[in-house]
Amino acid sequence: MENSVLLRAIIDNAIDGLITIDDRGIVESINPSACRLFNYDPEEVIGRNISMLMPEPDRSYHDHYLFNYKKTGEANIIGIGRELIGMKKNGSYFPFRLGVSEVKYSGRIIYAGFIHDLTREKEAEGKLQDYAAQLEVQVEERTHSLRMTVDALKRTQVDLNLSLNKEKELGQLKSRFVSIASHEFRTPLSLVQLSASLIERYTEILDQKNIGKHVGKIKDAVLNITAILNDFLSLEKLDSGMVKPSLNHFNLSEMAEEITGEMQVVLQGKQKIIFKHRGTIQKITLDQNLLKNCIIILIDNAIKYSGADSQIQFYTKINEHNCTIRICDDGIGIPESDHKHLFDAFFRAHNTGNISGTGLGLSILSRYTGLMNGHVSFKSRVNKGTLFTLTFPQKNNHEQKSIDY
């Protein structure tokens, strides 16, 4: 008796559906899970043919199976694990896996059907199939696109190599930019933070000497950051096409002397700038602001990359055909392997060490010069120095000479 109660509890609480039928296909029992699957109450099913739970053609096939089984005695025709379609009370269908066992009970044969609902599995399978189909379409489309791309690349192998080289150079430039920006901003900002802390300490004891010293350091650091930001801003304006040359007629010699005076404040140690204008013609027609920026970039570099006792030679010359500006130093020079990249944005020669710089100055210089139809060239030897020459065409120097002198 106890075993019967246990067995009934197991059947009633089973996750899968369980239906038993006699050898005529009449339902003898149905557990709660099977009732929920088919949406029937037990009394609506028990005593009726099991085929009521099957749509056509499975309904007719099931009766035929029982007939053949009684005639031939061949078992396991339905088998275990067979997938079928069930029909709910409302006429909707759902998939399930059927396992059938033949049981001899009280001298007669009954059949126990174990029903496992496959609705969720089928939905998931359908989604996977849809996803696989989408992927197949995408793969086919991308494969077709790739074939076309490969065919195009085969026809333009030279362009591919150039493109790959440019991509590589761009990656290197990005890496240099991150490194330079990180270093160049971190150093002055750290200095500002340290000096501000020291000023606060010296203020407590009114140490005017050290306060003035560190205020000067803060000012220098802020100027350094400002210069870096100005370089970035200049590059952005160039890239966006916002820089347009504005030509005007001005005295090159006077402007060069002004620049020489202004740059005295950034000289290091006993450095000197020696300026000389050659020739009788002094006025040119160019964008004065762009040219001044170019000259300042070159002199600033000469100061940074030269020794404390060096002389920086600064020459200007105007003739009937062009204007030339030459700036020469005796500094660390530029390695020959770096010459081809010198005017690339964010590029710095490998021997610059800890000398500050963004690698933007010469790139900006080159582009400013190009906007004024000029040309920049240089000669350099490591530890011997560097000579930069800017050349700009001047078409009306005959008229300028006769008017000015």
Rosetta blueprint (number, residue, H / E / L):
1 M L
2 E H
3 N H
4 S H
5 V H
6 L H
7 L H
8 R H
9 A H
10 I H
11 I H
12 D H
13 N L
14 A L
15 I L
16 D L
17 G E
18 L E
19 I E
20 T E
21 I E
22 D L
23 D L
24 R L
25 G L
26 I E
27 V E
28 E E
29 S E
30 I E
31 N L
32 P H
33 S H
34 A H
35 C H
36 R H
37 L H
38 F H
39 N L
40 Y L
41 D L
42 P H
43 E H
44 E H
45 V H
46 I L
47 G L
48 R L
49 N E
50 I H
51 S H
52 M H
53 L H
54 M L
55 P L
56 E L
57 P L
58 D H
59 R H
60 S H
61 Y H
62 H H
63 D H
64 H H
65 Y H
66 L H
67 F H
68 N H
69 Y H
70 K H
71 K H
72 T H
73 G L
74 E L
75 A L
76 N L
77 I L
78 I L
79 G L
80 I E
81 G E
82 R E
83 E E
84 L E
85 I E
86 G E
87 M E
88 K L
89 K L
90 N L
91 G L
92 S L
93 Y E
94 F E
95 P E
96 F E
97 R E
98 L E
99 G E
100 V E
101 S E
102 E E
103 V E
104 K E
105 Y E
106 S L
107 G L
108 R E
109 I E
110 I E
111 Y E
112 A E
113 G E
114 F E
115 I E
116 H E
117 D E
118 L L
119 T H
120 R H
121 E H
122 K H
123 E H
124 A H
125 E H
126 G H
127 K H
128 L H
129 Q H
130 D H
131 Y H
132 A H
133 A H
134 Q H
135 L H
136 E H
137 V H
138 Q H
139 V H
140 E H
141 E H
142 R H
143 T H
144 H H
145 S H
146 L H
147 R H
148 M H
149 T H
150 V H
151 D H
152 A H
153 L H
154 K H
155 R H
156 T L
157 Q H
158 V H
159 D H
160 L H
161 N H
162 L H
163 S H
164 L H
165 N H
166 K H
167 E H
168 K H
169 E H
170 L H
171 G H
172 Q H
173 L H
174 K H
175 S H
176 R H
177 F H
178 V H
179 S H
180 I H
181 A H
182 S H
183 H H
184 E H
185 F H
186 R H
187 T H
188 P H
189 L H
190 S H
191 L H
192 V H
193 Q H
194 L H
195 S H
196 A H
197 S H
198 L H
199 I H
200 E H
201 R H
202 Y H
203 T H
204 E H
205 I L
206 L L
207 D L
208 Q H
209 K H
210 N H
211 I H
212 G H
213 K H
214 H H
215 V H
216 G H
217 K H
218 I H
219 K H
220 D H
221 A H
222 V H
223 L H
224 N H
225 I H
226 T H
227 A H
228 I H
229 L H
230 N H
231 D H
232 F H
233 L H
234 S H
235 L H
236 E H
237 K H
238 L H
239 D H
240 S L
241 G L
242 M L
243 V L
244 K L
245 P L
246 S L
247 L L
248 N E
249 H E
250 F E
251 N E
252 L H
253 S H
254 E H
255 M H
256 A H
257 E H
258 E H
259 I H
260 T H
261 G H
262 E H
263 M H
264 Q H
265 V H
266 V H
267 L L
268 Q L
269 G L
270 K L
271 Q L
272 K E
273 I E
274 I E
275 F E
276 K E
277 H E
278 R E
279 G L
280 T L
281 I L
282 Q L
283 K E
284 I E
285 T E
286 L E
287 D L
288 Q H
289 N H
290 L H
291 L H
292 K H
293 N H
294 C H
295 I H
296 I H
297 I H
298 L H
299 I H
300 D H
301 N H
302 A H
303 I H
304 K H
305 Y L
306 S L
307 G L
308 A L
309 D L
310 S L
311 Q E
312 I E
313 Q E
314 F E
315 Y E
316 T E
317 K E
318 I E
319 N L
320 E L
321 H L
322 N E
323 C E
324 T E
325 I E
326 R E
327 I E
328 C E
329 D E
330 D L
331 G L
332 I L
333 G L
334 I L
335 P L
336 E H
337 S H
338 D H
339 H H
340 K H
341 H H
342 L L
343 F L
344 D L
345 A L
346 F L
347 F L
348 R L
349 A L
350 H L
351 N L
352 T L
353 G L
354 N L
355 I L
356 S L
357 G L
358 T L
359 G L
360 L L
361 G H
362 L H
363 S H
364 I H
365 L H
366 S H
367 R H
368 Y H
369 T H
370 G H
371 L H
372 M L
373 N L
374 G L
375 H E
376 V E
377 S E
378 F E
379 K E
380 S E
381 R E
382 V L
383 N L
384 K L
385 G E
386 T E
387 L E
388 F E
389 T E
390 L E
391 T E
392 F E
393 P E
394 Q L
395 K L
396 N L
397 N H
398 H H
399 E H
400 Q H
401 K H
402 S H
403 I H
404 D H
405 Y L
